[in-house]
Amino acid sequence: MAGEPGSQESREPQPVGRVQRWGSRIFRHLPLGRFSERFQLFGPVTPLVFDPSLPPEELGRQYRDQIIQLEVARYGIPTKVGQKKRKEGITKIFGQAVTRLFEPAYQVDVLRTHVLEDVTKYAREDSKQVKGMALAFIRQHSVSIEEIMEKTDPHDQLARAAFDAVREMLGGNEQQQSYALQVLQSHQDRIFGLLGNEVIANFFGCELAGVMESKNPVLVRSANQIIEAIIQGKFERGSKYQDFTNGSAFLGGLLYEYYKKAHRYGQDTLFPMLKEAGLDPLETVQKWQMGKHINSSNGAVAKNLPLLLELNREHPGSVGLLSQNYHLFNLGRYPKAVLEEMVQTHEDASLPAFYVIYPRSDDEIFGQFYNQKFVLDKLYTQLKGRVRIKIVEVETDKEIEEMLDSLKGRFGQGKAGILAGHGSKDAITFGKEGDGHQLTTQHFLSGNVDHGAGRALKEAFVPGATLALFSCSTGFDDPEGIARVIKETTGINTLGPDRPTSISNIEADVDDTGNVDLDVYYYKALTKKYS
């Protein structure tokens, strides 16, 4: 019927008011004109309409298409006043729609998953009205959400959407926090499966850390009980829920320094683990923080602690050996098989060596060198049984000299190697910016190659060895480019990128004498070879 929601007539744009008439005139003459009409940027918002008789997947698509229209309409008016009015109208319609979608006629898993995911998204918005609508919806449908958490497979997308919705209430008022904690405690065994992945586990840790700062002792006690249960379940020997990866991400969330109580609890949990592994806890955390922020969802605790615990339990003393002899702390950057081989062959120099020098410092947001683990994995496969990889971490030019001299003294000159760090045309940085934390062209020019880090690099490799530079712009074709200078002053062949980039692939081949033919490839950059 004409004029009813969903009819062709009701979908036609109906400009109302000065702002909307102005917008229509502008967009009529732009390529976006039809687009604006399609999504009704300036017309009234059409209420959501659903057909519960449709197959589940089709019903899900119908829901998603209409939500996209609402999202576009919501941000379509180019004035603050217009946006606010549109947002209020859309919020009201969305609230009514999602409420209807939890009625018996719409009990379709794919649809309920979409609804819960969108409500959770709106619960994170800055707008108090939108956030309030979302949290009210979660509370209103708490019985249905709890049933989903209890009866649905914890690995199912719907169950995790329900869990995420309950988690969002931890950021609400005291009454909402109390409800959320009560639900989480009553479904404690289910939480271990619902954590899902590192990101969710980390967020959950942060959310509980926030509740720990409450002045309400009941809330603090409840949050503390859930934290203790997760820590015990994820880390204790023999626990059926043991999962170092998610447990470490959760623990990293507690270590957010803004939340003092949870931060202390997190340290009291983490430090004994590090001490048991033969590490100095404060030194280790300090070095981790140079590599990646300690509490981010992909942070240092989440990246390094799982492998650290695995190695220490499977090879007692191995973590301490790697830190003392190779200065390795950021274990999550490296393949487990390489680290195990380094431990097992620490006193064995029967095979040729391939030396890898990695920086202690890294990008604190992206953790670039954690993302290059696949390259070392492939390299290990290519060299296995013929050449052994030896990795060290360095922070200063003095540490480069110390570690390369140590490797050469224990295993002899390397057949090839990798030198990694944040690079420029004439320098590679390993620690903090500035003198002493870089290897520059000055370490090799004007006779400097005969002492210090330049000398150590020259003597650490056999004549004619190839050194791949995992460092931006180090292969730049310039008389004073560091890749060219290293070749000209040490005799070591070098490979490096001609611009800012990252490593994409590596190829290594070993001949009968143990010499390594090495090629590397970079993302959207040329590999410059100096030989």
C-alpha positions as CSV (number, residue, x, y, z in Angstrom):
1,M,0.0,0.0,0.0
2,A,1.3,3.5,-0.9
3,G,2.8,5.3,2.0
4,E,3.4,2.3,4.2
5,P,6.9,1.5,5.4
6,G,8.9,-0.4,2.8
7,S,6.6,0.8,-0.1
8,Q,8.1,2.5,-3.1
9,E,6.4,5.8,-2.3
10,S,7.7,5.8,1.3
11,R,11.3,5.4,0.1
12,E,11.3,8.5,-2.1
13,P,13.4,11.4,-0.6
14,Q,11.2,14.0,1.0
15,P,13.4,17.1,1.8
16,V,12.2,18.8,4.9
17,G,13.6,22.1,6.2
18,R,16.3,24.5,4.9
19,V,19.3,22.2,5.5
20,Q,17.7,19.3,3.7
21,R,16.6,21.5,0.7
22,W,20.2,22.9,0.5
23,G,21.6,19.4,0.6
24,S,19.3,18.1,-2.1
25,R,20.3,21.0,-4.5
26,I,24.0,20.4,-3.9
27,F,23.9,16.6,-4.3
28,R,21.6,16.8,-7.4
29,H,24.6,18.1,-9.4
30,L,27.2,15.7,-8.0
31,P,28.0,12.1,-9.0
32,L,26.8,11.1,-5.5
33,G,23.2,12.3,-6.4
34,R,21.8,8.9,-7.0
35,F,23.7,7.5,-4.0
36,S,22.2,10.1,-1.7
37,E,18.7,9.3,-3.0
38,R,19.3,5.6,-2.6
39,F,20.2,5.9,1.0
40,Q,18.0,8.9,1.8
41,L,20.7,11.2,3.2
42,F,18.2,14.1,3.4
43,G,14.9,12.4,3.6
44,P,13.0,11.0,6.6
45,V,14.2,7.8,8.1
46,T,12.2,4.7,7.0
47,P,11.4,2.3,9.9
48,L,13.0,-1.1,9.6
49,V,10.8,-3.7,8.1
50,F,11.4,-7.5,8.3
51,D,9.8,-10.6,6.9
52,P,10.3,-13.5,9.4
53,S,9.1,-16.0,6.8
54,L,12.3,-15.5,4.8
55,P,15.2,-18.1,5.1
56,P,17.6,-17.2,7.9
57,E,20.5,-16.0,5.6
58,E,18.1,-13.9,3.5
59,L,16.6,-12.4,6.7
60,G,20.1,-11.6,7.9
61,R,20.9,-9.8,4.6
62,Q,17.6,-7.9,4.8
63,Y,18.5,-6.7,8.3
64,R,22.1,-5.8,7.4
65,D,21.0,-3.8,4.2
66,Q,18.6,-1.7,6.3
67,I,21.2,-1.1,9.0
68,I,23.7,0.1,6.4
69,Q,21.0,2.6,5.2
70,L,20.6,3.8,8.7
71,E,24.3,4.2,9.2
72,V,24.6,6.3,6.1
73,A,21.6,8.4,6.9
74,R,22.8,8.9,10.4
75,Y,25.9,10.8,9.3
76,G,24.5,12.3,6.2
77,I,23.5,15.8,7.3
78,P,26.4,18.2,7.3
79,T,25.5,20.3,10.4
80,K,25.7,19.4,14.1
81,V,22.1,20.3,14.6
82,G,20.9,18.2,11.7
83,Q,23.1,15.2,12.8
84,K,21.8,15.3,16.3
85,K,18.2,15.3,15.2
86,R,18.8,12.5,12.7
87,K,20.8,10.5,15.3
88,E,17.9,10.8,17.8
89,G,15.4,9.5,15.2
90,I,17.5,6.7,14.1
91,T,18.3,5.6,17.6
92,K,14.7,5.4,18.4
93,I,13.8,3.4,15.3
94,F,16.8,1.1,15.9
95,G,15.8,0.5,19.5
96,Q,12.3,-0.4,18.5
97,A,13.5,-2.7,15.7
98,V,16.0,-4.7,17.7
99,T,13.5,-5.1,20.5
100,R,11.0,-6.7,18.0
101,L,13.8,-8.9,16.6
102,F,14.0,-10.8,20.0
103,E,10.4,-11.7,19.8
104,P,9.6,-15.5,19.2
105,A,8.8,-14.9,15.5
106,Y,12.4,-13.7,14.9
107,Q,14.3,-16.3,16.9
108,V,16.9,-16.9,14.1
109,D,20.5,-17.3,15.1
110,V,22.0,-15.3,12.3
111,L,19.6,-12.4,13.0
112,R,20.2,-12.4,16.7
113,T,23.9,-12.5,16.1
114,H,23.7,-9.4,13.9
115,V,21.5,-7.6,16.5
116,L,23.8,-8.3,19.4
117,E,26.9,-7.3,17.5
118,D,25.3,-4.0,16.5
119,V,23.9,-3.3,20.0
120,T,27.4,-3.9,21.4
121,K,28.9,-1.5,18.9
122,Y,26.4,1.2,19.9
123,A,27.2,0.6,23.6
124,R,30.7,1.8,22.9
125,E,29.6,5.2,21.4
126,D,30.3,8.5,23.0
127,S,26.7,9.6,22.7
128,K,25.0,9.1,26.1
129,Q,21.6,8.5,24.3
130,V,23.0,5.9,22.0
131,K,25.0,4.1,24.7
132,G,22.0,4.3,27.1
133,M,19.7,2.8,24.4
134,A,22.1,-0.1,23.8
135,L,22.7,-0.9,27.5
136,A,18.9,-0.7,28.2
137,F,18.3,-3.2,25.4
138,I,20.9,-5.6,26.8
139,R,19.3,-5.4,30.2
140,Q,15.8,-5.8,28.8
141,H,16.7,-9.0,27.0
142,S,19.0,-10.3,29.8
143,V,17.1,-13.6,30.1
144,S,17.4,-14.4,26.4
145,I,21.1,-13.4,26.4
146,E,21.8,-15.6,29.4
147,E,20.1,-18.5,27.7
148,I,22.2,-18.0,24.6
149,M,25.4,-18.0,26.8
150,E,24.3,-21.1,28.6
151,K,22.9,-23.3,25.8
152,T,24.9,-22.2,22.7
153,D,28.3,-23.7,21.9
154,P,30.8,-21.3,23.4
155,H,32.7,-21.3,20.1
156,D,29.6,-20.2,18.2
157,Q,29.5,-16.7,16.9
158,L,26.1,-16.1,18.6
159,A,27.3,-17.2,22.0
160,R,30.3,-14.8,21.7
161,A,28.0,-12.0,20.6
162,A,26.0,-12.5,23.7
163,F,29.1,-12.6,25.9
164,D,30.3,-9.3,24.3
165,A,27.0,-7.7,25.0
166,V,27.2,-8.6,28.7
167,R,30.8,-7.4,28.8
168,E,29.7,-4.0,27.6
169,M,27.7,-3.5,30.8
170,L,30.9,-3.5,32.8
171,G,31.3,0.0,31.4
172,G,27.9,1.2,32.6
173,N,26.6,2.4,35.9
174,E,26.9,0.4,39.2
175,Q,23.6,-1.4,38.7
176,Q,24.6,-2.5,35.2
177,Q,28.0,-3.5,36.4
178,S,26.5,-5.6,39.2
179,Y,24.2,-7.4,36.8
180,A,27.0,-8.1,34.4
181,L,29.3,-9.5,37.1
182,Q,26.4,-11.7,38.4
183,V,25.8,-13.1,35.0
184,L,29.6,-13.7,34.4
185,Q,30.0,-15.4,37.8
186,S,27.0,-17.7,37.3
187,H,28.4,-18.8,33.9
188,Q,32.0,-18.9,35.0
189,D,32.9,-22.2,33.3
190,R,31.5,-20.9,30.0
191,I,33.7,-17.8,30.1
192,F,36.9,-19.8,29.2
193,G,35.4,-20.8,25.9
194,L,33.8,-17.4,25.2
195,L,37.0,-15.5,25.5
196,G,37.6,-16.6,21.9
197,N,40.8,-14.8,21.0
198,E,43.5,-12.5,22.2
199,V,41.7,-9.3,21.5
200,I,38.5,-10.3,23.4
201,A,40.6,-11.7,26.3
202,N,42.6,-8.4,26.5
203,F,39.5,-6.2,26.4
204,F,37.9,-8.3,29.2
205,G,40.9,-7.9,31.3
206,C,40.8,-4.1,30.8
207,E,37.1,-4.0,31.6
208,L,37.4,-6.0,34.8
209,A,40.4,-3.8,35.8
210,G,38.1,-0.8,35.5
211,V,35.5,-2.3,37.8
212,M,38.3,-3.0,40.3
213,E,38.7,0.8,40.8
214,S,35.1,1.1,42.0
215,K,34.3,2.4,45.4
216,N,31.7,-0.3,45.8
217,P,33.4,-3.2,47.7
218,V,30.8,-5.7,46.4
219,L,31.7,-4.9,42.8
220,V,35.4,-5.1,43.5
221,R,35.1,-8.4,45.3
222,S,33.1,-9.9,42.4
223,A,35.5,-8.6,39.8
224,N,38.4,-10.0,41.7
225,Q,36.8,-13.4,42.0
226,I,36.4,-13.6,38.2
227,I,39.9,-12.4,37.6
228,E,41.4,-15.1,40.0
229,A,39.3,-17.8,38.3
230,I,40.5,-16.9,34.8
231,I,44.2,-16.6,35.9
232,Q,44.0,-20.0,37.7
233,G,42.2,-21.6,34.8
234,K,44.5,-20.3,32.1
235,F,47.9,-20.7,33.8
236,E,47.8,-23.5,36.5
237,R,49.3,-26.9,35.6
238,G,46.7,-29.5,34.9
239,S,43.8,-27.1,34.3
240,K,41.5,-28.2,31.6
241,Y,41.1,-24.5,30.5
242,Q,44.9,-23.9,30.3
243,D,45.6,-21.6,27.4
244,F,48.7,-19.5,27.7
245,T,47.8,-17.3,24.6
246,N,44.4,-16.0,25.9
247,G,45.6,-16.1,29.5
248,S,48.5,-13.8,28.6
249,A,46.3,-11.4,26.7
250,F,43.9,-11.3,29.6
251,L,46.8,-10.6,32.0
252,G,48.1,-7.9,29.7
253,G,44.7,-6.2,30.0
254,L,45.1,-6.1,33.8
255,L,48.4,-4.4,33.5
256,Y,47.0,-1.2,32.1
257,E,48.7,1.3,34.4
258,Y,45.6,3.6,34.7
259,Y,43.9,1.0,36.9
260,K,46.2,0.8,39.9
261,K,44.6,-2.1,41.8
262,A,44.5,-4.4,38.8
263,H,48.0,-3.3,37.7
264,R,49.4,-4.5,41.1
265,Y,47.5,-7.7,40.8
266,G,48.8,-8.3,37.3
267,Q,52.4,-7.7,38.4
268,D,52.0,-10.0,41.4
269,T,50.8,-12.7,38.9
270,L,53.4,-12.0,36.2
271,F,56.6,-11.5,38.2
272,P,56.7,-14.9,39.8
273,M,56.3,-16.5,36.3
274,L,59.3,-14.5,35.0
275,K,61.4,-15.3,38.1
276,E,60.6,-19.0,37.8
277,A,61.9,-18.9,34.2
278,G,65.2,-17.5,35.3
279,L,64.5,-13.8,34.4
280,D,64.8,-10.6,36.3
281,P,61.1,-9.4,36.3
282,L,61.7,-5.7,36.2
283,E,64.5,-5.9,33.6
284,T,62.3,-8.2,31.4
285,V,59.3,-5.9,31.5
286,Q,61.5,-2.9,30.8
287,K,62.9,-4.6,27.7
288,W,59.5,-5.7,26.6
289,Q,58.2,-2.2,26.8
290,M,60.9,-1.2,24.3
291,G,59.6,-3.7,21.9
292,K,55.8,-3.2,22.2
293,H,53.5,-1.5,24.7
294,I,52.9,-3.9,27.5
295,N,49.1,-3.8,27.8
296,S,48.0,-3.5,24.2
297,S,45.8,-6.2,22.7
298,N,48.7,-7.5,20.7
299,G,51.2,-6.3,23.4
300,A,54.3,-7.6,24.8
301,V,52.7,-9.8,27.5
302,A,50.4,-11.4,25.0
303,K,53.1,-11.9,22.4
304,N,56.0,-13.1,24.6
305,L,54.6,-14.8,27.7
306,P,52.9,-17.8,26.0
307,L,56.1,-19.0,24.3
308,L,58.2,-18.2,27.4
309,L,56.0,-20.4,29.6
310,E,56.0,-23.2,27.0
311,L,59.8,-23.2,26.7
312,N,60.3,-23.1,30.4
313,R,58.0,-26.0,31.1
314,E,59.2,-28.2,28.2
315,H,62.9,-27.2,28.5
316,P,63.6,-26.0,32.1
317,G,66.4,-23.4,32.1
318,S,66.1,-22.6,28.4
319,V,64.6,-19.1,28.8
320,G,67.4,-18.1,31.2
321,L,70.0,-19.5,28.8
322,L,68.6,-17.5,25.9
323,S,68.5,-14.2,27.8
324,Q,71.9,-14.6,29.3
325,N,73.9,-15.8,26.3
326,Y,71.9,-14.3,23.4
327,H,70.2,-11.3,25.1
328,L,66.8,-12.6,23.9
329,F,63.8,-11.2,25.7
330,N,61.1,-10.7,23.0
331,L,60.7,-14.4,22.4
332,G,57.4,-14.0,20.6
333,R,59.2,-12.7,17.5
334,Y,61.0,-16.0,16.8
335,P,59.9,-19.5,15.8
336,K,59.8,-21.9,18.7
337,A,61.8,-24.5,16.6
338,V,64.7,-22.0,16.2
339,L,64.8,-21.2,19.9
340,E,64.7,-24.9,20.8
341,E,67.6,-25.7,18.4
342,M,69.6,-22.8,19.9
343,V,69.2,-24.2,23.4
344,Q,70.0,-27.8,22.3
345,T,73.1,-26.8,20.3
346,H,74.4,-24.1,22.6
347,E,77.7,-25.9,23.0
348,D,77.7,-27.5,19.5
349,A,79.6,-25.8,16.6
350,S,79.6,-28.8,14.2
351,L,77.4,-27.0,11.6
352,P,77.9,-23.6,9.9
353,A,76.1,-20.7,11.4
354,F,73.6,-18.1,10.1
355,Y,73.6,-15.0,12.3
356,V,70.5,-12.9,12.9
357,I,70.8,-9.6,14.7
358,Y,67.5,-8.1,15.8
359,P,66.8,-4.7,17.6
360,R,65.4,-4.5,21.0
361,S,63.3,-1.5,20.1
362,D,60.3,-1.8,17.9
363,D,57.3,0.3,16.8
364,E,55.2,0.6,20.0
365,I,51.9,0.3,18.2
366,F,52.4,-2.2,15.4
367,G,55.3,-4.3,16.7
368,Q,56.8,-4.7,13.2
369,F,59.3,-7.4,14.1
370,Y,56.7,-9.7,15.6
371,N,55.0,-9.6,12.2
372,Q,58.1,-10.9,10.5
373,K,58.2,-14.2,12.3
374,F,57.0,-16.1,9.2
375,V,60.2,-15.1,7.4
376,L,62.4,-16.7,10.1
377,D,60.1,-19.7,10.0
378,K,60.7,-20.2,6.3
379,L,64.4,-19.6,6.6
380,Y,64.6,-22.3,9.3
381,T,62.9,-24.8,7.0
382,Q,65.3,-24.0,4.1
383,L,68.5,-24.3,6.3
384,K,67.4,-27.1,8.6
385,G,70.0,-29.8,9.1
386,R,72.7,-27.9,7.1
387,V,73.1,-24.5,8.7
388,R,72.0,-23.4,12.2
389,I,70.3,-20.0,12.9
390,K,71.7,-18.1,15.9
391,I,69.7,-15.0,16.9
392,V,70.7,-12.1,19.2
393,E,68.9,-8.9,20.3
394,V,70.8,-5.7,20.7
395,E,70.1,-2.2,21.8
396,T,73.4,-0.3,21.3
397,D,76.5,-0.4,19.0
398,K,78.5,-1.7,22.0
399,E,76.1,-4.6,22.4
400,I,76.4,-5.3,18.7
401,E,80.2,-5.6,19.1
402,E,79.8,-7.8,22.2
403,M,77.2,-10.2,20.8
404,L,78.9,-10.6,17.4
405,D,82.3,-11.3,19.1
406,S,80.5,-13.8,21.3
407,L,78.9,-15.6,18.4
408,K,82.1,-15.8,16.4
409,G,84.0,-17.1,19.4
410,R,81.5,-19.9,20.1
411,F,80.4,-20.9,16.5
412,G,82.9,-19.4,14.1
413,Q,82.3,-17.0,11.3
414,G,78.8,-16.9,9.9
415,K,78.0,-18.0,6.4
416,A,75.3,-15.4,6.0
417,G,73.1,-13.3,8.1
418,I,70.3,-10.8,8.7
419,L,70.7,-7.3,10.3
420,A,67.3,-5.9,11.3
421,G,66.3,-2.5,12.8
422,H,64.4,0.6,11.9
423,G,66.4,2.0,9.0
424,S,67.1,5.1,6.9
425,K,69.5,5.7,4.1
426,D,72.6,5.9,6.3
427,A,71.6,4.3,9.7
428,I,70.0,1.4,11.4
429,T,68.4,2.0,14.9
430,F,68.3,-0.8,17.5
431,G,67.3,1.1,20.7
432,K,66.3,4.6,21.5
433,E,66.9,7.3,18.9
434,G,70.3,8.9,19.0
435,D,74.0,8.2,19.4
436,G,75.0,4.8,20.7
437,H,71.7,3.1,19.7
438,Q,72.5,3.1,16.0
439,L,74.8,1.5,13.4
440,T,75.6,4.3,10.9
441,T,77.9,4.7,8.0
442,Q,80.4,6.4,10.4
443,H,81.0,3.0,12.0
444,F,82.6,1.9,8.7
445,L,84.1,5.1,7.2
446,S,87.4,6.8,7.9
447,G,89.1,3.7,9.3
448,N,86.3,3.1,11.9
449,V,85.7,-0.3,10.4
450,D,88.9,-1.5,12.2
451,H,87.4,-1.1,15.7
452,G,84.1,-1.2,17.5
453,A,80.9,-2.4,15.9
454,G,82.2,-2.0,12.4
455,R,85.1,-4.3,13.1
456,A,82.9,-6.9,14.9
457,L,80.5,-7.0,11.9
458,K,83.4,-7.4,9.4
459,E,85.0,-10.3,11.4
460,A,81.7,-12.1,12.2
461,F,81.2,-13.3,8.7
462,V,83.3,-15.3,6.1
463,P,84.6,-13.3,3.1
464,G,81.9,-12.9,0.5
465,A,79.0,-13.7,2.9
466,T,75.6,-12.1,2.2
467,L,74.0,-9.9,4.8
468,A,70.3,-9.1,4.3
469,L,69.1,-5.8,5.8
470,F,65.6,-5.9,7.3
471,S,65.6,-2.1,7.6
472,C,63.7,0.6,5.6
473,S,65.6,2.5,2.9
474,T,69.0,1.0,3.7
475,G,69.5,-0.1,0.1
476,F,69.0,3.4,-1.2
477,D,71.4,3.9,-4.2
478,D,73.7,6.6,-2.8
479,P,77.5,6.8,-2.3
480,E,76.9,7.1,1.4
481,G,74.0,4.6,1.7
482,I,74.7,2.1,4.5
483,A,74.2,-1.1,2.4
484,R,76.8,0.2,-0.1
485,V,79.2,1.4,2.6
486,I,79.1,-1.9,4.4
487,K,80.0,-3.8,1.2
488,E,82.8,-1.4,0.3
489,T,84.5,-1.4,3.7
490,T,83.9,-5.0,4.9
491,G,83.7,-7.1,1.8
492,I,80.3,-8.5,2.9
493,N,77.7,-8.6,0.2
494,T,74.5,-6.7,1.2
495,L,70.8,-6.7,0.2
496,G,68.5,-3.8,1.2
497,P,65.3,-2.0,0.2
498,D,65.4,1.3,-1.7
499,R,62.5,2.8,0.3
500,P,60.4,2.4,3.5
501,T,58.9,-1.1,3.5
502,S,58.9,-4.4,5.2
503,I,60.1,-7.9,4.3
504,S,57.8,-10.1,2.2
505,N,59.8,-13.2,1.4
506,I,63.2,-14.9,1.7
507,E,64.9,-17.6,-0.3
508,A,68.0,-19.4,1.0
509,D,70.0,-22.2,-0.6
510,V,73.0,-24.1,0.8
511,D,75.8,-25.6,-1.3
512,D,78.0,-28.6,-0.4
513,T,80.5,-26.4,1.5
514,G,77.8,-24.8,3.7
515,N,77.9,-21.4,1.9
516,V,74.4,-19.8,1.8
517,D,73.0,-18.1,-1.3
518,L,70.5,-15.6,0.0
519,D,67.7,-13.5,-1.7
520,V,65.1,-11.3,0.0
521,Y,62.0,-9.5,-1.3
522,Y,60.3,-6.4,0.1
523,Y,56.7,-5.1,-0.1
524,K,56.5,-2.5,-3.0
525,A,60.2,-1.9,-2.9
526,L,63.2,-2.9,-5.0
527,T,65.9,-5.1,-3.5
528,K,69.2,-3.4,-4.1
529,K,72.2,-5.8,-4.2
530,Y,75.8,-4.7,-3.5
531,S,78.3,-7.5,-4.3
